[in-house]
């Protein structure tokens, strides 16, 4: 059931807000930890429910790869050949779900998919461990800000900046109880991350 709710959240994205009560509207974003011992069937159950969404996601990845090849071929043409052939624009990747991704790549992809980007980590511990994987930083704080609906801005020195005005990043994954407890630090409880 929680996988289905996560899938709906990913598909709905930031197209509307939920009215909690008068004066309080919130996003329909969900973060779900499916907690259970190894071998109880967390992954097969999640994948069964998510199959339609993952099929769409796979089709989009294949479409983008095909269009990227066509664009590369066009880019390598001489000016004369480009003049006699139809213009090929760079493709935009409209991926719905990611799993192994840095914060920078996530923001880049989300800026091209402004409605939502779902993060499905089969092993949720990997999501925790991937934060600040390549550099010391503030990935956890960025995720918390995104959860609250605050815009995300990445200003870079060596590449293009990225901006997501209305981030919507649902998270889903499975984790074992003993591993989940490892992440229940005083900092993660104080800043609301574990909630």
C-alpha positions as CSV (number, residue, x, y, z in Angstrom):
1,X,0.0,0.0,0.0
2,X,2.7,2.5,0.8
3,X,4.4,1.8,-2.5
4,X,1.2,2.7,-4.3
5,X,0.9,5.9,-2.3
6,X,4.5,6.8,-3.2
7,X,3.8,6.1,-6.8
8,X,0.8,8.4,-6.8
9,X,2.8,11.1,-5.0
10,X,5.5,10.8,-7.8
11,X,2.9,11.1,-10.6
12,X,0.9,13.9,-8.9
13,X,4.0,15.9,-8.2
14,X,3.7,19.6,-7.3
15,X,0.5,20.0,-9.4
16,X,-1.5,20.7,-6.3
17,X,-1.2,21.1,-2.6
18,X,-3.1,19.4,0.2
19,X,-5.2,21.6,2.5
20,X,-4.4,20.4,6.0
21,X,-6.5,23.1,7.6
22,X,-7.4,26.7,7.0
23,X,-4.2,28.6,6.4
24,X,-2.0,25.4,6.1
25,X,-1.4,23.9,2.7
26,X,1.3,21.3,2.2
27,X,2.8,19.2,-0.7
28,X,1.7,15.6,-1.3
29,X,5.3,14.5,-1.2
30,X,6.0,11.3,0.8
31,X,9.2,9.7,2.1
32,X,8.6,6.0,2.9
33,X,10.9,3.6,4.7
34,X,9.7,0.0,4.4
35,X,11.3,-1.6,7.4
36,X,11.7,-5.3,7.6
37,X,14.3,-8.1,8.1
38,X,16.3,-9.3,5.2
39,X,14.5,-11.8,3.1
40,X,10.9,-10.9,4.1
41,X,10.0,-9.8,0.6
42,X,10.2,-6.0,0.7
43,X,11.8,-5.6,-2.7
44,X,9.6,-8.0,-4.7
45,X,6.4,-6.4,-3.2
46,X,7.6,-2.9,-4.0
47,X,8.7,-3.7,-7.5
48,X,5.4,-5.4,-8.2
49,X,3.4,-2.3,-7.3
50,X,5.8,0.0,-9.0
51,X,6.0,-2.0,-12.3
52,X,3.8,0.4,-14.4
53,X,5.8,3.5,-13.3
54,X,9.1,1.7,-13.8
55,X,8.0,0.6,-17.3
56,X,7.2,4.2,-18.2
57,X,10.6,5.3,-16.7
58,X,12.4,2.6,-18.7
59,X,10.7,3.7,-21.9
60,X,11.8,7.3,-21.3
61,X,15.4,6.3,-20.6
62,X,15.4,4.4,-23.9
63,X,13.8,7.3,-25.8
64,X,16.3,9.7,-24.5
65,X,19.3,7.5,-25.4
66,X,18.0,7.1,-29.0
67,X,17.4,10.9,-29.4
68,X,20.8,11.6,-27.8
69,X,22.5,9.4,-30.5
70,X,20.6,11.3,-33.2
71,X,21.6,14.6,-31.7
72,X,25.3,13.5,-31.5
73,X,25.2,12.4,-35.1
74,X,23.7,15.7,-36.1
75,X,26.2,17.7,-34.0
76,X,29.1,16.0,-35.8
77,X,27.9,16.9,-39.3
78,X,29.6,19.6,-41.3
79,X,27.8,23.0,-41.7
80,X,26.8,22.1,-45.2
81,X,25.2,18.8,-44.2
82,X,23.4,20.5,-41.3
83,X,22.0,23.0,-43.9
84,X,20.4,20.2,-46.0
85,X,19.1,18.1,-43.0
86,X,16.4,18.7,-40.6
87,X,17.6,20.4,-37.4
88,X,17.9,18.1,-34.4
89,X,17.5,19.7,-31.0
90,X,19.2,18.4,-27.9
91,X,16.8,16.0,-26.2
92,X,15.5,16.6,-22.7
93,X,15.5,13.7,-20.3
94,X,12.1,13.3,-18.8
95,X,12.9,10.5,-16.4
96,X,10.4,9.9,-13.6
97,X,12.4,7.8,-11.1
98,X,16.1,7.7,-10.2
99,X,18.1,5.6,-7.8
100,X,21.8,6.2,-7.7
101,X,22.2,9.9,-8.1
102,X,24.1,12.8,-6.5
103,X,22.3,15.9,-5.3
104,X,23.8,18.0,-8.2
105,X,22.5,15.5,-10.8
106,X,19.1,15.3,-9.0
107,X,18.7,19.1,-9.1
108,X,19.8,19.1,-12.8
109,X,17.3,16.4,-13.7
110,X,14.5,18.0,-11.6
111,X,15.0,21.3,-13.3
112,X,14.2,19.5,-16.6
113,X,11.3,17.6,-15.0
114,X,9.7,20.4,-12.9
115,X,6.7,18.3,-11.7
116,X,8.6,15.7,-9.7
117,X,11.5,13.2,-9.6
118,X,11.0,10.1,-7.5
119,X,13.9,8.5,-5.7
120,X,13.5,4.7,-5.4
121,X,16.4,3.1,-3.5
122,X,15.9,-0.6,-3.1
123,X,18.3,-0.5,-0.2
124,X,17.5,2.8,1.6
125,X,20.7,2.7,3.5
126,X,22.4,3.5,0.2
127,X,20.5,6.7,0.0
128,X,21.7,7.7,3.5
129,X,25.3,6.7,2.6
130,X,25.3,8.5,-0.8
131,X,24.8,11.9,0.8
132,X,27.9,14.0,0.4
133,X,29.6,11.0,-1.3
134,X,32.0,12.9,-3.4
135,X,32.5,16.0,-1.2
136,X,31.6,17.4,2.2
137,X,28.4,19.3,1.8
138,X,24.8,19.7,2.8
139,X,22.9,17.1,0.9
140,X,20.7,16.2,3.9
141,X,19.8,19.8,4.5
142,X,18.9,20.2,0.8
143,X,16.7,17.2,1.0
144,X,15.0,18.6,4.1
145,X,14.5,22.0,2.4
146,X,13.1,20.2,-0.6
147,X,10.7,18.3,1.7
148,X,9.4,21.7,2.9
149,X,9.0,22.9,-0.7
150,X,11.8,25.5,-0.5
151,X,13.4,26.2,-3.9
152,X,16.8,24.6,-4.6
153,X,19.6,26.7,-6.2
154,X,23.0,25.3,-7.2
155,X,25.5,27.9,-8.2
156,X,28.5,26.4,-9.8
157,X,31.9,27.7,-10.8
158,X,32.7,25.2,-13.6
159,X,29.3,24.4,-15.1
160,X,25.7,25.7,-15.5
161,X,23.7,26.7,-12.4
162,X,20.6,24.7,-11.7
163,X,17.4,25.9,-10.1
164,X,14.2,24.2,-9.0
165,X,11.5,26.6,-7.9
166,X,9.0,24.0,-6.5
167,X,11.0,20.8,-5.7
168,X,9.0,17.6,-5.3
169,X,11.2,14.6,-4.5
170,X,9.3,11.5,-3.0
171,X,11.7,8.9,-1.5
172,X,11.0,5.2,-1.2
173,X,13.2,2.3,-0.1
174,X,13.5,-0.8,2.1
175,X,15.8,-1.1,5.1
176,X,16.4,-3.6,7.9
177,X,15.5,-2.5,11.5
178,X,19.1,-2.7,12.9
179,X,20.4,-0.6,10.0
180,X,17.6,1.9,10.4
181,X,18.5,2.4,14.0
182,X,22.1,3.3,13.0
183,X,20.7,6.4,11.3
184,X,18.7,7.5,14.3
185,X,21.4,9.9,15.6
186,X,20.6,12.8,17.8
187,X,21.2,15.2,14.9
188,X,18.9,13.3,12.6
189,X,16.2,13.3,15.2
190,X,16.7,17.0,16.2
191,X,16.5,18.3,12.6
192,X,13.4,16.3,11.7
193,X,15.1,14.0,9.2
194,X,14.1,10.8,10.9
195,X,10.5,12.0,11.2
